Amino acid sequence: MAPPPAATAGPNPDHPLMKLLKMSDVMVAFLVLGIIMMLIIPLPPWFLDMLLVLNIAGSIITILISITISEPLQFAVFPTLLLVATLFRLALDVSATRMILLYGWMKDPVTKDPIGAGHLIPAFGRVVVGGNLIVGFIMFIILILIQIMVITNGAERIAQVAARFTLDAMPGKQMAIDADLHSGLLDAEQAKLKRRNIEREADFYGSMDGAGKFVKGDAMAAIVIMVVNVVGGILIGILYHHMSAFDALNTFAILSIGNGLITTLPAFLMSTSMGMVVSRAASDSNLGSDMAQQITAQPEALKMASGAMFLLGGLGLAGLFAFPPAPFFVLGGAMFYAQRVLTTKTEVVQEVAEVQAQEQKKQEAKKPESVVQLMQVDPISLEVGRGLLGLVDPNQGAKLLERVTSIRRHIALEMGIVVPGVRFRDNLQLKPNAYVIKIKDIEVAQGEVQVNQFLAIGPEEKLKNLRGTKTVDPTYGMPGVWISPEQRGDAERLGCMIFDPVSVVATQLTEVVRAHANDLLGRQEVQALIDTIKKTHPAVVKEVIPDALSLGEVQKVLQNLVKERVSIRDLVSILETMADNVHMTKDPEMLTEFVRVSLSRTICKEYMNNEGTINVITLDPQIEQTIQQAIHRSETGSFLNLDPNMGQEILQAIAAQVQTLQERGLQPVLLTSPPVRPALRKLVERSFPNLVLLSWNEIAPKVNVNSVAMVTM
């Protein structure tokens, strides 16, 4: 007996249908040409019936796709599809009009039913009209008015507003993508994909705005075609086929109404699909799942609604109002039952979660504690309140743990250091939604986030339009508002940057790691980097360590570099520069300056604009001379012996120029002479820890320098 065929993961590519789908471009081209030919060549009745059924089936498929998608871009071809479908319906109207006017007078000799326009059009007309022509006309007019005045106008307005707000929000979204890329939350490919999606979204809503005009024009054309069919049919019946006026009206009116309704119904479904597509906000699931989850998430609303139904039924039962009580009681009972089921389910889930948490605490309490483990100091730790445990608990998704991996990868590529693992702890002394970041058990940053909400950051005049809790971004100090997920679309249209709680914590953690990279770069971490380089460049390592410098001296140089956010990823060049200059000095400060000169291209790349220019602040030569005269060197290194009042005046002068550049949107970069740079760095690092200090020797070839201000006393 032969074994059963193996299950395949997808459709068989050799199937004739799959081969046909590969030729979709050719099929679409023939479809458009066929639609154009329908306007010229008469169709046989049976073929027209098939095309009318195909029109109905296509509209049903379209509205079902509109229901099942989770975001509009999943159906980005809809505007073009809407145009093709409109053209197809108009071609069907023209073909049906030709057939009605030419052969509509023909009747079955037994049943006296019209047979010249196929079977579907007269059958549809008889079913809808029901023997009353006035009812048929009214039904047709009502459907057309609903399509034009309600659905099409509403969908067109939504598309217009969405297109405008999408274009307005594009700069903010681009900034958010750049921020995520810079913080390591996204890689280059993911950022490129997100930017492409933003562009596609703007193009989509713009196309939908124009597509609404086709739908409205199609509805107006249906009215004109129906009037032409009725009037023209009556004239042809009376003048050419000698029919009585009543017989001609009855015959051609039924056919015209049938044709109008059988083409208007698919147009009605397509208009509804258009409204559903453009009104869908970003979601993780389809329309049905969203409605079920969000409506049943509020069982108290069902409870109050059931009370209202019982009240109305009671009023009808008491005879105060002429309400039939039975429907109100039945619906009220169904709502009350649903509310009880949902409430019971929520209580059971909460009880199970509480029992599991208590069992876990008991198991942890039974574990023997190790005093040695308590004495260990974690390089990086993050303590969270009880409301944020879901972000770090593996049983609840632990989304923040996944972000830490991205942060470590990004820092390694950006700065060339390996970030140690982050220890997560719960701290019941904190506020429920608060967290604290510690470096070697010393608190260096803190913040507070709202779970299941989003942080909107933007100008205060735009944030006033959002409902939520006002706050300040913990990383950059920018004003923000915590908003509900339902307001996310409104915030994006206002041009605000949107961040979820995990992104807020991850961004601040990334900045903390950058700011304290020198504290995290210990001897053990340096030795790990040296061991990696030693596998590919053993001669370079041997010349420096331990023949010329100790591991600690190399560590000091690397710490000096990362302290000013200079990447040490090119460790080979750094070691070679140290080997070239170690015969002149072993002072880590001086060796750091030599290394910075060798890394001039890497340093300048971070601060120059697209034109290859660095905008800098220069020092008054008198200030440089004052600082240089105050530098004293000893065997343990150099230090700055500057009068405190003079130092304060210099800092105030630097602060004024730094503030001026920041107000102009430029990054402050202070350019000075090579001998002064190390001493000036020590002077300003407390007041301006993020101020970039460059020396003239660190300006790479072909890099232009533009002095935008000068620090003067």
N, C-alpha and C positions, 0 to 999 in steps of 0.2 A: 504494500500500500504506500503510495507516495506521500511524503510529508506535506503538511499544509504550507502554502506560500508564506514567506516572511512578511510581517506587517511593515508597511512603509510609513515614513515620518510625514509624508505629504502626498499630494496628487501625483499620479504617474506622468512624467514629462512626455512620454511617448503616446499618450492618449490623443486621439484626433482633436478633442476639444482644446487641450492644452496647446497643441500645435497651432490651432486656429487663433487662440488668444495671443500667441506670439506675433501674429500678423495684424494686431489691433490697429496699427496706423493705416494699413491698407483698407481695413474694414470701415474705419471711420470716414476715410476719403470716399469710398463707394457709397456710404450711407448719405453723406451730404449731397453727392451727385444724384443719388436716387431721389432725394427729397426735391431737388430742383426739377428733375424730370417729371415728378408727379404733378407739377404745376402746368405741364404742357401735354403729357400723354394721358388719355383716358384710361381708367383702371377697370378691370372686370369686377362685378359686384362681390364675388367671393373673396377676391384679393383685398378689396376695400374693407370688408368685414374683418379680415385677419389683421390689417393695419390698425383698425380702430381698437381691437382687443389688445394689440401690442402697445398702443398708446396708454391704455388703462393700466396694463401690467407694469410698464415703465414708471408711471407715476406712483404706483403702490410701492415698488422697490425703492424709489427715491425717498419717499416719506419714512419708510422703515429704516433706511440708512441714516436719515436725519435723527431718528429717535435713538439709534444705537451708538452713534459716535459720542465721544467724550469732549471733543473740542473742535471748533470749526475747521481748522487746518487739516483734519483727517478727511475732509470732503472738499478739498481745495479746488477740485475740478467742477464744483457745482455751478459757478457762474457761466462757464462755457456750456455745460450740460443744459442749463436752463435756456440758453440761446438756441441750441440745437433742437431741444424739445418744443420750444415755441415755433420755430420754423417748421417742424414736423406737423404740429397741430394746424398751422395755417395751410400747409399743403393738403392735409386731409380735408379741411374745410373747402378748399377750392375744388378738390376732386369730388367731394360729396355734393357740392353745389352744382357742378356740371352734370352729375348723374341725376340729381333731383329734377333739374330743369329739363333734361333731355328725356328721361324715362320715368319720372315720377308719376305720370298719368296712368301707367300700366297697372292693372289690378288683376288679382286672382279671380277667375270666373266664378268660383264657388264661394270663397269667403269674402270677396270684394275688398281684400286688403291690398295695399300698394306693394308691388313686388319689383318695381324697376330700379329701386335704390338699394338693393341688397336686402338682407334679412334683419340685420342688427339695428339699423336706423329706424325703420317703422316699428319694430318690436319695442325699442326703447321709448319711442314716442307714445305708443299705446299704453305702456306700463305707467309712465309718468303722468300723462294727460288724464288717463282714467275716464275717457269719454267726455271730458270737459276741456275745450280749447282754452278758455279763459284761465283755468287753473294751471294749464301748462305754460301759458305766457307768464303768469305771475311767478311760478317756480323758477323759470329761466331768468327773469329780471332780478329776483331776490338773490339767486346764486351769483349773478354778475355783480350786483351792488355790494354784496358781502366781500367778494373777491377784490374789487377795486377799492372800496371805501374803507374797509377794515383791515384785511390781511395784507394786501399789497402795500397800501399806504403805511401801515405800521412797520412792516419789514423794511420798506425803503427808508423810513425815518431812522430806524435802529441802525441800518447800514451806514447812513450818512453820519450820525453821531459817533458810531464806533470808528469809522474811517478817520474822522477829525481828531478824536481823542487818541487813537492809535498813533497818528503822526505826531501829535503833541507829546506823547509819552515816550517816543523813540529815543530822544537824548538821555532821559533818565534811565531807561532800560539798558542802553548801551553802557552808561556809567556803572550800573549795577553789575553787568557782565564783566567789565574791566576790573571792578573791585573784587569780584569772586575769583577772577583769573589771577589777580595779584596776590590774593590771600591763599591760593592753593586749592580752593574749593572746586575749581574747574581747570581742566587742561586746555591746551590750545585747540584741539579738535572739538571739544565740547563747547568752548566759547564761540568758535566759528559756526557751529550748528545752531546755537542759540541766536546769534546775530542774523543768520539766514532765516530762522523762524520769525523773527521780528519783522524783517523785510517782507516775508511772505504774508504775514498777518495784515500789514498795511495794504499790500497789493490786493489781498483777498477782499477786504471790506470795501476798497475802492471799486473793485469789479462788481461786487454785490450791489453797490449803490447804482451803478449803471444798468445791471441786469434787471432791476426793478422796473425800469422803463419799458423793457420788452414785455413783461408780464402785464403791465397796465395797458399797453397798446394792444396786446393780444385780446384782452377782455373787451376793449372798445371795438375791435374788429369783429368779434363774435356777434355783437349786437347789430352791426351794420350788415353782416352776412345773413343773419336771420331775417332782417327786414327785406333784404334783396330777394332771398329765397321765397318768402311769402308773397310779396308783391309780384315778382317775376313769375312765380309758379301760377298765380291766379290769372295773370294776363295770358300766359302760354296755354293754360287749360281752357280758357274761354275762347281765345282767338284761333288757336291751332287745332285743339282737340274737341271743340264744341261741347265743353262741359258746362254744366250750370254753375252759377256763381257760388252757391252753397257747397256743391260737390267739389269744386276747385279749391275753395277755402279749406274745407275739411281735409282734403287729400294733402295739399301742399303744406298746410299748417302743421299737420301731424309729422310730416317728414322734416320740416324745418325745425320744429321743437326737438324732435328726436336727435337730429344732427347737432343742434346747438348744445343740448344737454350732454350728449355722449362725448363731445370734445371739451365742454366747459368743466365737467367733473374732473378729468385729469389735470386741467389747468388749475382748478381749485386745490387739488392735492399738491401740485408743484408750488403754488403760492404759499400754502401752509408749510411745506418743507423749507422754503426760503425763510419764512419767519422763524422757524425752529432753529435753523442753522445759525442765523445771525444773532439770535438771542441767547445762544449757548455760551456761558462763561467757561473759563478754564476749570476742568474737573478731572477727577481721577477715575470716573466711571460714566456710564451712559445715563440717559434721562430717567429711565425707569428705576435704576438703582438709586440715583440721587433723590428722586421723589420718595421712594420707599424709606430710605434711611433718614431723610430730613423731616418728613412728616411724622413718622413713627417715633422720632427721637423726642417728641414732646407729648407724652401721654396725658398730661394735665389738660392740654387743649382738647383732646378727644373727650375727656371727662366733662369739661364745661359744655362742649357741643352736644353731648348726649343729654345733659340737663336742659339745654335749650329745646331740644326735640321733644322731651317729655313734657315740658311746659306748654309748648304749642299743641301737642296732642291732648293734654288735659283741658286746655281752653276749648278745643273742638268737642271733646267729650262732654264738657259741661254745658255746651250749647251757647257759649258766649260769642263764638265766631263760627262761621260755616266751614270749619276745617274738617276734612275726613281724618279721624284720629288714628286709624290703623297704620298708615304709612309712617307717621311721626313716631309712633311707639316702636314699630319694627326697626326703623333706622336708629332710633335712640338706644334701643337694646343692643344692636350690633356694635355701636360705638362704645358703649359702656363695657361690653365684653372684650373688645379689642384693647381698651385702656387697661383693664385688669390683667390681661395676658402680658402686655408690654411692661407694666409696673412690676409684676411678679418676676419676669425675666431679668429686669434690671437689678432687683433686690438679690436674686440668686447669684448673679455675676459678682456683685459687690461682696456678698458673704463668702463666696469661694476665694476671691482675691484676699480678703482679710484673713481667712484661715490659712492660706498658703504663706502669707507674710508672717503670721505668728509661728508657724512651723519652721520657717526658715530662720527666724530669730532664735528659736529654741535650739536648733541644730548648731548655729554659730556659737551660742552660749556654752554648749558642751565641749567645744574644741579647746584644747589646751593652748594657752597663749605662750609665745616665746618672747622672753625679755630681750633677746638679741634683735628680733624683728622690730620691737618697739623702739630700739635705739637707732635704727637706720633712718637716715634723712633722705627723703625723696627729692630728686632734682626738680621735678615739676609735679604739682598736685593740684587737683581741682575739687573743691568741696562744694556740694550743692545742698539746697534745702529740700525738704520732703516733697515739695511740689514738683521738683525737677528730677526725681529719681527715674522716671520713665526714659529720660534722655541717656542715662548711663547704665540702666538695668538691661542685661542681655535678654531677660524674659519678656521685656516690653519693647524690643526693637533696638535699643541702644544706638540711636542714630548718631550721637556725638562720638561714640567709639569709632565709627566708620570715618568720620571727618578727621579724627586725629591722624589716621594713616595718611590721608591726603595732605595734611599739614606737614607731617614729617617728610614726605616725599618732596613737597614744594620747597621747604626750607633747605633740604639737601641740594636741590638743583640751583637754588638762588644763592645760598651763602656757603655751600660746601661743607656744612657740618652735619653730623648725625644727631638729631634731637633724641634724647632719651625718652623712654616711655612715660606716659602721663598716668599718675595714680589718681583714681577717682574715689572719693569718699562722700558719705552723707554726713551732714552736720545739722542736727536738730536745733542748734542754737541760732541758726540763720533763719531769715524769713522764708516762708515756703517757696517763693519764686526767686530767691537770691542765690548767688554763687560767689566763690572767692577763689582766685588763682594765686598759688604760692610757688615761690622759687626757693628751694632748700628750706621749706617750712616757714618762710617769711612771706607774709601777704604783700603782694605787689599790685594787685588789681582786683576789682570787684564789680558786680553788676547785678541787674535784676531783669528777668524776662518773663513774659506771659505765655504760658503753654496754650497751644491751640489758637494762637493769635499771630498776627504779623506786625512787624515794625515798619511803619511808613516814615521815610526820611525825606525831607524836602523843605522848601521855603515856608516860613511860618504863615504867610498869607494863604498858601494852598492847604496847609495842614488844618486851618480853621474850618474847612469844609468837611472834615472827617470827624466822625463820632468815635471817641475812644479815650484811653488814658494817656495824657500828655507825659512825655518823658524826654530823656536826653540819651543819644547814642553813647554807650559806655566806652567805645573805642576812640571815636573822633570828636565827641562832644557836640554833635550836630542835633538840632531839635527834631523830635519825632513823636509819633502817636502810635500806640498799640491799638490795632483795629481788628475786627472780626473777619473771618474768611469771606463773608458776604460782601464786605466793602473793598475787597482786594481789587476788583475791576475798576471801581470808582477811583481808588488811589492811583492806579496805573494810568488812567486817563488824565489825571491831574499832573502827571509827570513825576510822581514820587518814586523813590527807590524802595522796593519791598524786600524785606528779609524775614525769614522764619526764625524762631528762637534758636535753633541749632546753628544757623549761620551767624547770628549775633555773637553767640558764645565762641564759636570757632574763629571768627574774625578777631575778637579781642585776644584770644589765646595765641593766635599767629603773631599779632603785634607785640605781645608780651615776650614771646620767644625771640623775636628779632631784637627787642630792646635789651634783653638779658642773655644774648648769645654768648658773651664773654664769660658770664658766670657759669654757663652750662658746658663750656669747653675746658674740661679738666685734663690732667695729665693722662688719665686712662683713655679718654676720648682722642687725645692727640696721638697717643701710641697706636690706637686702632687705625687712625688715618695714615700714620707713617708705615705701619705694617702693610696696608693696602698698596701704597706707592712703592714699597720695597720690592714687591713682586714683579713690577714692570721696570723700575728705575733703581736698581740696587746701588749703582755707583754714586748717584746723587745723594742718596740717604747716607751712605757710608762716609762721604766727604764731610757731611754736616754733623751727623750724630753717630757715635759720640766723639769723633775725632776733633771737631771744632767747637761745638756747642752741646750743652746738656739738653735733655728733654724739657726741663723746666724753662730754659731760655728760649727754646723754640716755641713753647707754649705761650710765653709772654708776648712774643711777636704776633702770633696768631690771634691772641686775645685782643691786642691793640687794633688789629685789622677789623675783626668782626664787631668790635665795640663801635666803630664808625661805619658799620654796615658795608664793609668791603668784602666781597666774596673771596674765600680761600679755596675755591674749587680747583683752581689751577695750582695745586700744591707743588708740582714739579718746578714751575717757574719761581715760586716763592723760595724753595730750598736752594735753587741754583743762585738766586740773587744773594741770599744769605751767605752761601759759600764764597761768592765773589768778593764780598765786603767784610767778612768776619776777620780778616787779617788787619783791618783798620780799626775796628771797634767791636766790642761784644755787648755794647749797651743796647738793650732791646728797643729803646726808644729810637735810636739812630738807625738800627737795622730795619725798624718798621718804616722809616722814611725812605730808605733805599728800596724796600719792597714796593712801597706805594708808587714810586717812580716807574718801576718795572711793570706795574699793573695799570699804567696810565690809561691805556685804551679801555680796559674793563671799567675803570672808575668814571671816565668821561662819558662812556656810553649810557650810564645811568642818569646823567643830568643834562645832556644836550638835547635840543629840540630836533624837529624833522629837518631843519636846514643845516644841521651840524654845528649849531651855535650854543654856547653856554652863557646864560645871563648871570652876571656875578656882581657882588658888592666888593669894592676894593677898599683898602685901608689908606688913610692919609700917611704919607711917608714919615711924618713926625711921630705918629702913633707907633708905627713899626719900629722906629729908632728907639723910642722910649721902652718898648717891650724888649727889644734885643739887648739894650743896656741892662735890663733888670734880670736877665737870664744868668744864673750861676751854675756852674758844673762842678761835680765832685765825683768821687769814685763810685758812689752809689747811684749816680745819675744826675740829671739837671733839674733845677727847680726855679720858680719865678719869684723873685724878691721885689715885688712891686708895691708902691704905696697904696694902702687900701682906698683912699679917696680917689686917687688916679684910676685904680682898677674899676671903681664904681662908675666913674665918669665914662670910661671906655665902654663898659657894659650898657650904660644908658644910651650912648651914641649908637651902638650896634643894634639895640632893641628898637630904636626909632626907624632905622633903615629896614630891619627885618619886617616890622609891621607894615611899612609902606609897600614892600614887595608882596607880602601876603594879601594885602588889599587889592593889588593888581592881578592876583591869581598866579603869581610866579613863585617858584620854589627858591627860598633864600640860599645862595651859595656865596660864601665869603672867600675871596681869593687874596692870598698874601705871599710873602717871600718865603723860600724854603727854611731859613734858620728860625723864623718867627712862628711857623705853623704849629710845632709841638707845644710850645709854651702857651700860645694863644688858645689851643685846644683845651689845655688844663684850666685856663681862665674862664672860658665860656661854657664848659660842659655842664656845670650845675644849673646855670640860668637858661641855657639853650641846648639841651641834650640832643636835639634832632637837627641842629644847624650843621650844614655841610661846610667843611673847611678844606680848601684845596690850595696847594702851592703852585707856583709857576712851572716847576719842574714836572708836575703831574698832568699838565695839559698836553694831550697826545698830538702828534702831527696831524695837520689838516682839520683841526678842531678850532673853530673861531671863538673868540672871547668878546662878549659885549658887556661893557661896564655900564650898568644902569643906575648905580648910586655909589657914593663914597662915604665912608665913616670918618667924620671929622669931629673934633672936640668942640 
